[in-house]
């Protein structure tokens, strides 16, 4: 998962942060999600769902809250997690499989979704611990599907 040059404690903390992020989404704990991200004006995110432009902290949290609020039976799996620590900065890369049932609030019909994405996260170490400074989600196209 990591090189021997990384601090095992830092890698463990970052691994826990990433897991906590997706578990907070399952519980719709939006305050916890917000606290795991750097809230300064240098935060940025590219997502695998609209809007596909670069988002700042406020936009990213708004879209994340809407996504988690609109899905039931949310499940996820983090695969091939690799974390590299460079002093006070770290890079985490992994594959994320996630899904659930998205409910159309107008028709009250649900649609099952399953997504696989490549994820990169840049993290910074602050006095209170590691926080996400940049996120990039890139959906992997389904082979043989339109």
C-alpha positions in Angstrom: 0.0 0.0 0.0 2.8 2.5 0.8 6.5 2.9 0.6 8.7 2.3 3.7 9.7 6.0 3.5 6.3 7.1 4.6 5.4 7.6 8.3 3.2 4.6 9.2 1.3 6.9 11.5 0.6 9.4 8.8 -0.5 6.7 6.4 -2.8 5.2 9.0 -4.4 8.6 9.7 -4.9 9.3 6.0 -6.4 5.8 5.4 -8.8 6.4 8.3 -9.7 9.9 6.9 -10.6 8.4 3.5 -12.7 5.7 5.1 -14.4 8.2 7.4 -15.3 10.4 4.4 -17.3 7.7 2.7 -18.8 6.3 6.0 -19.9 9.9 6.8 -21.6 10.0 3.4 -23.5 6.8 4.2 -24.7 8.4 7.4 -25.3 11.7 5.7 -23.1 13.4 8.3 -22.4 16.5 6.3 -20.7 18.4 9.1 -18.1 15.6 9.4 -17.6 15.6 5.6 -17.0 19.4 5.7 -14.5 19.0 8.5 -12.4 16.5 6.5 -11.8 19.1 3.8 -9.5 22.1 3.9 -11.9 25.1 4.0 -9.5 27.7 2.6 -9.8 29.3 -0.8 -7.2 27.0 -2.3 -9.4 23.9 -2.0 -10.5 22.4 -5.4 -12.4 19.4 -6.7 -13.1 17.7 -10.0 -16.0 15.3 -9.7 -17.2 12.3 -11.8 -20.7 13.7 -11.9 -22.0 17.2 -12.8 -20.9 19.8 -12.7 -17.7 18.7 -14.4 -15.9 22.0 -13.9 -13.5 22.8 -11.0 -15.4 23.4 -7.8 -14.3 25.4 -4.8 -14.9 24.4 -1.1 -18.5 25.6 -0.9 -19.6 24.2 -4.3 -18.0 20.9 -3.6 -19.7 20.5 -0.3 -23.1 21.5 -1.7 -22.9 19.0 -4.6 -21.6 16.2 -2.2 -24.5 16.8 0.2 -27.0 16.7 -2.7 -25.4 13.5 -4.0 -25.5 11.7 -0.7 -29.0 13.0 0.2 -30.3 11.7 -3.2 -29.1 8.1 -2.9 -30.3 5.3 -0.7 -28.6 1.9 0.0 -25.3 3.6 -0.7 -22.4 1.3 -0.7 -18.7 1.7 -1.6 -15.4 -0.2 -1.9 -12.0 1.4 -1.9 -9.5 -0.7 -3.9 -5.7 -0.5 -4.5 -5.2 2.4 -2.1 -1.7 3.9 -2.3 -0.6 6.8 -0.1 2.7 8.7 -0.5 3.6 11.3 2.2 5.9 14.2 1.3 6.4 16.0 4.6 3.3 18.0 5.2 1.6 17.0 1.9 0.4 13.6 0.8 -1.1 12.0 -2.3 -3.7 9.2 -2.1 -4.7 7.3 -5.2 -7.3 4.5 -5.4 -10.2 3.0 -7.3 -13.6 3.6 -5.8 -16.6 1.5 -6.6 -19.9 2.9 -5.4 -23.6 2.6 -5.9 -27.0 2.7 -4.6 -30.5 3.7 -5.6 -31.1 7.2 -6.9 -34.7 8.3 -6.3 -36.3 10.8 -8.7 -38.2 13.1 -6.3 -40.8 13.9 -9.0 -41.8 10.4 -10.0 -40.6 8.6 -6.8 -39.0 6.0 -9.0 -35.6 4.6 -8.1 -32.8 3.7 -10.4 -30.0 1.5 -9.4 -26.5 2.9 -10.1 -23.1 1.3 -10.0 -20.0 3.4 -10.7 -16.3 2.8 -10.8 -13.9 5.8 -10.6 -10.3 6.6 -10.3 -9.6 8.9 -7.4 -6.7 11.1 -6.5 -6.6 13.2 -3.3 -4.0 15.7 -2.2 -3.9 16.2 1.5 -2.3 18.7 3.8 -1.2 18.2 7.4 -2.6 20.9 9.7 -2.2 21.1 13.5 -5.6 19.3 13.9 -4.5 16.5 11.5 -4.8 15.7 7.8 -7.4 17.4 5.6 -8.3 17.0 1.9 -6.9 19.8 -0.1 -7.9 18.6 -3.6 -10.0 15.8 -5.0 -10.2 14.4 -8.5 -12.8 11.7 -9.4 -12.7 10.3 -12.9 -15.3 7.8 -13.9 -14.1 4.6 -15.6 -16.3 4.0 -18.7 -18.2 0.7 -18.6 -16.8 -1.6 -21.2 -19.5 -2.7 -23.7 -22.1 -0.3 -22.3 -23.4 2.9 -23.9 
